[in-house]
Amino acid sequence: MLSQCRDIARTYPEHDFFKKKDGVGQEALFNVMKAYSVHDREVGYCQGSAFIVGLLLMQVGGGGGEEGRGGEGGCKEVKVQYNLQQQQ
């Protein structure tokens, strides 16, 4: 878990969404990384995957900087798409 916490702070450190230590962006990144590691225990935590998750959060999690984009709605959309894939 310690390496995961270190990686969070190293992920896009110059981007406004992730700059603040323990801010909204870092918390969101940690939560997604933790949730995935629990969801897929075979894969677990992979160093470097925070950059992929960070890019997704910038698009759907509020880090994109566009009004009305991201946040809860974007996360729900991702969850719906995931659920549809699991049903196929």
Backbone torsions as a table, in degrees:
resi	resn	phi	psi	omega
1	MET	NA	-32.5	-179.4
2	LEU	-62.6	-42.3	179.4
3	SER	-65.4	-35.0	177.8
4	GLN	-63.6	-43.0	178.7
5	CYS	-63.0	-39.0	177.7
6	ARG	-65.5	-41.1	-179.2
7	ASP	-65.3	-33.0	179.2
8	ILE	-59.2	-47.5	-178.8
9	ALA	-68.0	-23.6	-178.8
10	ARG	-90.0	-5.1	-176.4
11	THR	-88.1	115.0	-179.8
12	TYR	46.6	56.3	-175.1
13	PRO	-64.8	-19.1	-180.0
14	GLU	-93.6	-9.4	-180.0
15	HIS	-79.1	133.9	-176.3
16	ASP	-54.0	-37.4	-177.1
17	PHE	-65.3	-29.0	-175.5
18	PHE	-110.9	-1.5	-174.2
19	LYS	-62.3	-46.5	-172.0
20	LYS	-73.1	125.0	178.2
21	LYS	-61.0	126.7	-178.4
22	ASP	61.3	23.1	177.4
23	GLY	-79.2	-174.9	-177.3
24	VAL	-57.6	-45.6	-178.4
25	GLY	-64.7	-46.2	179.4
26	GLN	-66.2	-36.8	178.2
27	GLU	-66.0	-43.4	178.6
28	ALA	-62.6	-42.7	179.2
29	LEU	-62.0	-46.6	178.5
30	PHE	-60.2	-45.0	-177.6
31	ASN	-62.6	-42.5	179.1
32	VAL	-67.0	-43.4	179.7
33	MET	-62.6	-42.3	179.5
34	LYS	-65.7	-45.1	-179.5
35	ALA	-61.2	-42.4	-179.9
36	TYR	-66.5	-40.2	-179.3
37	SER	-65.0	-30.6	176.7
38	VAL	-77.6	-38.9	-178.6
39	HIS	-65.7	-44.8	-177.9
40	ASP	-117.1	83.1	-175.1
41	ARG	-66.5	-24.9	178.4
42	GLU	-65.9	-41.5	177.9
43	VAL	-83.8	-45.7	179.6
44	GLY	65.7	-137.5	179.9
45	TYR	-97.5	130.1	177.8
46	CYS	-119.0	123.4	178.5
47	GLN	-61.1	134.8	-179.7
48	GLY	97.8	-21.0	-179.7
49	SER	-69.2	-16.6	177.9
50	ALA	-62.0	-28.7	178.4
51	PHE	-69.3	-36.0	176.9
52	ILE	-68.5	-47.1	179.0
53	VAL	-62.9	-39.8	178.0
54	GLY	-58.9	-43.4	177.2
55	LEU	-61.6	-42.7	178.1
56	LEU	-63.2	-42.6	178.9
57	LEU	-64.0	-34.8	177.7
58	MET	-64.4	-27.4	-179.5
59	GLN	-89.5	-42.4	-174.6
60	VAL	-115.1	-10.6	-173.6
61	GLY	-104.8	10.3	176.8
62	GLY	102.5	-4.9	-179.0
63	GLY	-87.4	-1.6	-178.0
64	GLY	-73.6	-18.7	176.2
65	GLY	82.6	2.7	179.6
66	GLU	-98.8	135.8	179.0
67	GLU	-61.2	134.3	176.6
68	GLY	78.7	3.8	-178.8
69	ARG	-109.3	142.3	174.8
70	GLY	86.3	-150.7	179.9
71	GLY	65.5	-149.3	-175.2
72	GLU	-60.6	-41.5	-178.5
73	GLY	-60.5	-44.0	179.1
74	GLY	-63.4	-39.8	179.3
75	CYS	-66.4	-39.0	177.8
76	LYS	-64.0	-39.7	178.8
77	GLU	-60.8	-44.5	178.6
78	VAL	-62.7	-41.5	179.8
79	LYS	-64.1	-42.1	178.5
80	VAL	-63.0	-44.6	178.9
81	GLN	-62.4	-40.9	178.7
82	TYR	-62.5	-46.1	-179.6
83	ASN	-61.7	-39.4	178.3
84	LEU	-64.4	-40.1	178.6
85	GLN	-65.4	-36.1	-179.3
86	GLN	-68.8	-27.6	-178.2
87	GLN	-79.5	-19.4	-177.5
88	GLN	-77.8	NA	NA
